[in-house]
Amino acid sequence: MNYDDKNKVMIGDKGQHLLEALILAQHDSGDNSLSEGKLEDISGQLDIPLSRVLEVTTFYSLLSTTPRGHNIIQLCDSPICITSGKHNITELFEEALGIQVGETTPDGMFTLEQTSCIGACDVSPAALINGVAIGNLDKSKIDAILCKYREEAENDG
């Protein structure tokens, strides 16, 4: 397997599977994160330098080396969302969850994060919840969303 320094990409089949391997490992982790040991395992299994694995892990906001809640709420921090009420939406989520951006609820159910543009400008203010874009957020929609996830957890638990 070769490394192209000019374009900083892995050449060969194994490098093409890095992101997929990281996403699957995080999903199976139990705490929605990637431990140092798991990153080392992936580096070895795919024969990719650990520095490259860390570079990819820290680049994508969907990946984390910090334990997170079962449900990840990522608030869009784009200029469009900011001008259409993102700060108010942030306050509503923080109030409803009892946490601040960057924190996880004590029950481990939700983590609240900020992320760059999610491509849902036409329905801003918007957020990604477990990777799904949800727009036109307001207090009633946020309350309904959180209620739905809590009910699902009770039914599964």
N, C-alpha and C positions, 0 to 999 in steps of 0.2 A: 504494500500500500504506500502510495506517495503523498507527500504534502506539498501543495503548491503555495509557496511563500507569497508570491505576488497577489494571489486572489484569496489566500487564507482559507482554502477549502480542502477537504479530504478528497482524494481521488481513489475510487474503489467502492465496492458494495457496502462495506461495513460503515463507512462514514455517512452513507445515505440513511442509515437506520438510527443514528444517534438521537435525534429529536424524538422519534417514536419510542425508543428504549427509555428515554428519560420520562416521557409522559406516562408510559405504562408503569414504570417503577414507582413514580410518585403516586399514581392511582392505587397501587397495591401496598403502599407504605403503612397505611393505618393512621397517619397523621398529616396526610396531604403534603409531604415534603420529601426531599432527597437528602439523606444523611451522607456524611463524608465517606463512610464505608461503602454505601451503595454507589456513589459516584466513582470510587476506585474500582469496584466490581465491573461497572459498565465500561470504564476505561480499559480494563484488562480484557473483558469479553470481546469488545469490538476492536481491540488493538489500536486505540486512539489515545494520544497523550492526555493525561489528566488535566493539563492546562486548557486543552481544547474543550473537554467535557465541562469544565468550570466556566469557560467563556460562554458556551451555549446556555448553560444553566442560568447564569446571571443576566444574560441578554433578554431572555423571554420572561415577561411578567407572569405567564401562566405557570412557570416553574419556581420553586422556592426551596431554599435550604433551611428554612425556619418552619417548625411545625405550625400547621394552620388548622382551622376548623373544617368540618365536613363539607360545609357550603362556603364557597368563596364568592364574595360580592366585591367586584371591582368597579369603582366609580370612575367614569370617563373624566379626564382632566384636560380635555381639548378646549380651545378658545370658544368654540360654538356652545359646548355644554356649560362652560363657565358663564357666558352671557345669557344663557337661557335657564339659569337657576341651579347650577351644579352645587353651589355653596349651600343653598337651602336644602337640596336633596341630601347632601352630606350630613347636615345637621339633623334631618329627619331620620336617616339611617342610624346615626349615632344615638339619638334619643330612643328610638325604638329598640335598639339592641343593647343599650347601656354600655357601649364601648366607644372608643375613638378610632379613627382611621389608623390602621397598623396593628390593631388589637384583635383578639379572638374572645368570643363570649366564654364565660366560665364553664359552661356545659360543653364547650368544644363544637357547638353546632355551626357557628358563623365566624368568618374572618372578614373584616372590612378593609379593603385596600383601595389605593388610587392607581390608575393606569393611564397610559397615553391613549390617544384617540382609538376608539373601537369601531369606527366606521358607521356609526348610527346617527350621524349629524341630523338626518331628516326627522328623527324622532327624539331629539335631545330635550331635556336632559335624560341621559341614558346610563345604563350600567350593564356589566356582564355578570350574570349569576350562574356559576358553574359552567362558564363558557358560552352561555346563551345571552344574546343581546336583548335587553328589555328597555323600551323607551317610553317617552311621555310620562315620566315618573312624577308622581305627586304623593301627598300623604296617604290618601286612601289606597292607591295602588301599592305603595310600599307596605302598608299594613296588611293588605290582602296577600301579597307575595310571602311575607314572613310568616303569616298565619298558615299558609299552604305548606311551607316547608316544615313548620313545627308539627302540623297535623300528620304529615307523611312520616316524620320521625317517630311520632307516638304510635302510629299504625304498624311501623316496621319493628318497633322496639319491643 
